[in-house]
């Protein structure tokens, strides 16, 4: 999850003028995708300009696999780390896991 900001600086003075946009991006490819992505960034001081922001987001990881796969995309491994089976069709399993992330960025 990323936040793109406009930051004003003058000497040692810094301030966040505005949030340009906040978004999720998949860090790698594989038998999974990120769905239902939501993200929002707010000022930690209540308004802009500010010296700190907080970004919060949620998404759902959906993995497509089958019973012959072993290792990090096996059905049993994915269940053990919190994925649930959401759909099965012709021996293809779709597993889901909701995730959330929050981070704070400060210019000081």
C-alpha positions as CSV (number, residue, x, y, z in Angstrom):
1,X,0.0,0.0,0.0
2,X,1.4,3.4,-1.0
3,X,0.6,7.0,-0.3
4,X,1.8,9.8,-2.7
5,X,2.1,13.1,-1.0
6,X,3.0,16.7,-1.9
7,X,5.5,17.9,0.7
8,X,6.8,21.5,1.0
9,X,10.3,22.1,2.3
10,X,12.2,25.2,3.1
11,X,15.5,24.8,4.9
12,X,14.8,22.5,7.9
13,X,11.0,23.3,7.7
14,X,8.8,20.6,6.2
15,X,5.1,20.1,5.9
16,X,2.7,17.8,4.0
17,X,0.5,20.0,1.9
18,X,-1.8,17.3,0.5
19,X,-2.4,13.6,-0.3
20,X,-2.3,13.1,-4.0
21,X,-3.5,9.5,-3.8
22,X,-3.3,6.2,-1.9
23,X,-3.4,2.8,-3.5
24,X,-2.6,-0.9,-3.1
25,X,-0.2,-2.7,-5.5
26,X,0.6,-6.4,-5.7
27,X,4.3,-6.9,-4.8
28,X,4.7,-10.1,-6.8
29,X,2.8,-12.3,-9.2
30,X,1.5,-15.8,-8.7
31,X,-1.7,-17.8,-8.3
32,X,-3.2,-15.0,-6.3
33,X,-4.7,-11.6,-6.7
34,X,-5.7,-8.6,-4.5
35,X,-9.4,-7.8,-4.5
36,X,-11.7,-5.4,-2.7
37,X,-8.9,-2.9,-2.2
38,X,-9.7,0.2,-0.1
39,X,-7.3,2.8,1.4
40,X,-7.6,6.2,3.0
41,X,-5.1,8.7,4.3
42,X,-5.9,11.3,6.9
43,X,-4.0,14.1,8.6
44,X,-2.9,13.2,12.1
45,X,-3.4,16.8,13.2
46,X,-6.9,17.0,11.7
47,X,-6.3,19.2,8.7
48,X,-3.8,20.1,6.0
49,X,-1.1,21.3,5.9
50,X,0.2,18.8,8.5
51,X,3.4,17.2,9.7
52,X,2.0,13.6,9.9
53,X,-0.5,11.4,8.1
54,X,-2.0,8.0,8.8
55,X,-2.9,5.6,6.0
56,X,-5.2,2.7,6.6
57,X,-6.3,0.1,4.1
58,X,-8.0,-3.2,3.7
59,X,-8.0,-5.8,0.9
60,X,-8.7,-9.5,0.3
61,X,-6.1,-11.9,-1.0
62,X,-7.7,-14.6,-3.3
63,X,-5.6,-17.6,-4.1
64,X,-6.4,-20.2,-6.8
65,X,-4.9,-23.6,-6.3
66,X,-5.7,-27.3,-6.4
67,X,-5.0,-30.4,-4.3
68,X,-1.8,-31.4,-6.2
69,X,0.0,-28.2,-5.2
70,X,2.5,-28.5,-2.3
71,X,4.5,-25.9,-0.4
72,X,3.4,-22.3,0.1
73,X,0.3,-22.6,-2.0
74,X,-0.9,-25.9,-0.8
75,X,-4.5,-25.8,0.6
76,X,-3.4,-27.0,4.1
77,X,-0.6,-24.5,4.3
78,X,-2.9,-21.6,3.3
79,X,-5.6,-22.7,5.8
80,X,-2.9,-22.8,8.5
81,X,-2.1,-19.1,8.0
82,X,-5.7,-18.0,8.1
83,X,-7.1,-18.5,4.6
84,X,-10.6,-19.9,4.2
85,X,-12.0,-21.9,1.3
86,X,-14.5,-19.7,-0.5
87,X,-15.3,-21.8,-3.6
88,X,-14.4,-25.2,-5.2
89,X,-15.0,-26.0,-8.8
90,X,-13.6,-29.1,-10.7
91,X,-10.9,-29.6,-8.1
92,X,-9.8,-26.0,-8.2
93,X,-9.9,-24.2,-4.8
94,X,-10.4,-20.5,-4.2
95,X,-9.1,-19.4,-0.9
96,X,-9.5,-15.9,0.7
97,X,-7.9,-13.9,3.5
98,X,-8.9,-10.4,4.5
99,X,-5.9,-8.2,5.4
100,X,-5.5,-4.7,6.9
101,X,-2.6,-2.4,7.2
102,X,-2.1,0.9,8.9
103,X,1.0,3.1,8.9
104,X,2.0,6.6,10.0
105,X,4.4,8.9,8.2
106,X,5.8,12.0,9.8
107,X,8.1,14.6,8.2
108,X,9.9,15.1,11.6
